[in-house]
């Protein structure tokens, strides 16, 4: 299993680095669109879609993304779009997490599918816009979620006492959440220092938030994104538990499915794009 995980991770990193090294933004946009279409296929399968319909769902998501690449949203998306996507996740998290796994299948399938389309498409669009802003900005955003997850894992193992959502994800604790937030604040401080020393291709997410919102505003924004990363993780766990599935699929050997790897990113990506518009002239 470990060997599979390492090989899969190395292949994904190599492909991603190749897309990032391209002179045009198109290779990265198309690669991430392929991944998000696969996540759409997984979402549909987890929400009672048959094999053919799940493929159609993933195809529809890919077509929606392709249409976006040829339209005005490719270069500019209004802040209202990012705020609407963040609000969708906030509402989804509040309702789904309060109701629990048993209530999720009671929602009409069309509603669950529509939620998946909007959530996945908006996250993919936010990622492509983050890439256009700058590689440093995009990597700092991705690393925020990864740091929150890693710090929460180790903090939860070391200090975890109070369960966060035992009916959805028994391994998560409130202490893990606080540890994740502390890890992200430390990462932000280090990254801001690196921005000042090296410059890179533009300011990171953390430097932009500091410049636009001030220190207190940046801290609150980072804590909000950490919280939403937990919501994304819990929502996917809830959907899998409702479907009786351990992984979203087996597309990524040793890692499960695409959704298993990007669940925490989905709500954070549009929220980050929304937050950096605050304090911007």
N, C-alpha and C positions, 0 to 999 in steps of 0.2 A: 504493500500500500504506500509506504513512504517513497519507494523508488518511483512509483507511478506519479505521485504528487510532485516530486522534484522534476521529472521529465516533462510533465504537462506544464508546470510553471515556467520552466526554461523555454519551452516552445512558445508559450504565450508572450513572454517577455521579449523574445527575439522578434516575433511578428509585430508586436507593438512598437518596439524600437525602430524597426524598419519603416513603419507607417509614420512615426514621428520625425524620422530623418528626411522624409520626402520634402521637396521644395513646395509642393502644393498641399493644401489642407484636405484635398479630396480622399487620398488613401486612408487617412485616419477616420474621416467621417464615414466612409464606406465600411471599413473594418468594424467600427463600433456599431454601425447600423446592422451588420450581420449578427453581431453578438446580441444586440437588443431584440432582433427578430427571433433569435433562438430563445431568448428569455420569454418572449411573447408566446411562443409555442409551448414552453413549459407552463406558463401561467394558465393557458387555456386547458391543458391537460389536467392541471390540478383543480380546475374549476368545471369539471364534468363535461368537457368537450371531447368528442370522439377523435380518432386518429386523423381523419380527413379534415374535420373542422379545425382541429388544433393547428394543422399545417396551414390552412387557409388564414387562420388568425395571425400566425407569424408572417405569412406573406402579405397580409393587409398592413401589418405594422411596417414591414419593409417598404411597401409602396407609399405609405404615408410619409415615411422618412425621405424616400426618393423625391416625392413631390415637394417636400419642404426644401430640399437642396436646390431646386430649380425656382423657388419662389422668394419673396421678399424677406421671409423669416430667416433665410440662410445668413444674411449679413446683419440683420437688426431685428431683435424681438423686443416688444414693449415690456417695461418692467411689470405691467399688470399681468402678463402671461406667467412670469415667474412667481408672483405673489399668489395667483390663482392656483398654480400647481402646489405651492406650499400649503395653501389653505385646504386643498383636497386631501393632502396627506395628514394634516392636522385633524380634519374631520373624520377621515377614515380611521386614523389611529384611535381617536376618542371613542368612536362607536364600536369598532371591531374589538378593541382590547377590553372594553367594558362588557361586551356581550359574550366574548369567549368563542372557542372553536365550534361549539355546537350550534351557535346562532349563524355562523358564516354561511353554511350551505342553504339556510332558509332564505337568503336573499335570492332574487331572480338571477338566473345565470347571465342574462343579458346585461344586468347591472354590474355584475362582477367582471364580465368581459370588458365592458366599457371602461370601468375603473382601471383595468390593466392596460388597455390601449393608451389612455390619457397619461397614466403614471409613467409608463415606459417611454412613450414618445417624448414627453416633456423632459424626462431625465436625459435621454439621448441628445435632445436639442441643446440642453444646458451644457452637456459635456463638450459638444462641438463648439459652442460659443466660448467655453472656457479655454479650449485649445487655440482658438483664434486670438483671444486676449493675450495668451502667451503660455509657453510650456511651463515656465516657473509658476505661473498662477494655477494652471491645471494640476501640476504635480503637488503643489501645496494643498490644494483642495482634496485630491485623492488621499494624500498622506494624512490629512485630518481624520478621515474615516478609518484608515488603517491603524493609526495610532490609538484612536478611541477604542477600537476593537481589541487590539493587543493589550493595552493597559487595563482594559476592563477584564480581560481574561485572567491576567496574572493577579490583578487586585482582587478579583472575585475569589480566586483560589486561595489567596493568602488571608483575606479578611472577610470574605462573604459570610454573612449571617442571616440577613433579612432577604427573603425571596422577593424578586421583582414581580414576576408573573408566573406563579407555579403551575397554573393550568395550561400555559402556552409554552414556556421554556423554563423548565425547572432549574436549569443550571445557572440562570442569571440572578444576580443579586443587586441590591441598591449600592452596596459597597463597590461592586464592579463598575456601576455607572459613575460614581464619584471618582474612582480611580481613572476611568477613561477621560473624564473631564480634566483632571489634574494633568494627565499625560498630554492632552491637546494644548493646554495652556503653556506647558513647558516647551512643547514643539514650536508653538507660535513665537515664544521669546527667542529661541535659537534661530528660527528661520528669519525673523526680522533682522537679527544681527547679521546673518549671512547676506541678506539683501543689501544692507548698508556696506558690507565689505566687498562684495563681488558684483552687484548690479544685475547679473544674469540678463535675460531678454526682456525684463520688465518686473514690476513689483509683484510679490506673492499675494495670495488672498489675505494673509495676515497684515502685511504692510498697507494694503488698500483699505482694509477695515480700520486700522489704526489711524490712517490719514483722514478717512471720511467720518468716522464715528468717535474718535478719541479713545483713550485707554479703556474707560469704563464701558463704552459702547462696544468696543471690540470684544471685551471679555464676555459681555452678555450675548453677543452674536455667536461667539464660539461655543458657549454653553448651550445655546439654542440648537446649533447644528449638531452638537454631541447628542442632545436629547432626541433629535429627529433621526439620527443614525440608529439609535436604539429602537425607535418606533418602526423603522424600515425592517430591521432584523426581526422584531416581534411579529410584524404583520406577515412576513413570509413564513415564520414558524407556525403562526396560527393557521394559515392557508394549508400548509403541508399537514399539520395535525388534523385539520378537518377532512383532508383527503386521505388520511391514513398513510402518508408517504414519508419516508425518512429523508430523501433528497428530492430536489425538483426534477432531476433527470440524471442520466449517466453520461452526458455529453463530454464532460471533462474528467477523464480517468483519474481517480484518486481524490477528486475535489467535489464530485457530485455534478450539479448543473450550473448553468450560468447564473440563474437567480440566487443560488446559494452563495455565489461570490460577489454579487452586486447589490444584494437586498438593502444593505445599510446605506449604499450610495444613492439609491433612487430618490428618497425625499431630500437628501442633503444638497444634491446638485442644483435643483431649481431654487432652493432656499438661499444658497450661497450667491447665485446670480442676482437674486432679489436684494439681498443685504448689501451687496457692493454698490447698488444704485443709490443707497441712502447717503446723504452728505455729498453726492456728486452733482456738480452744477449742470 
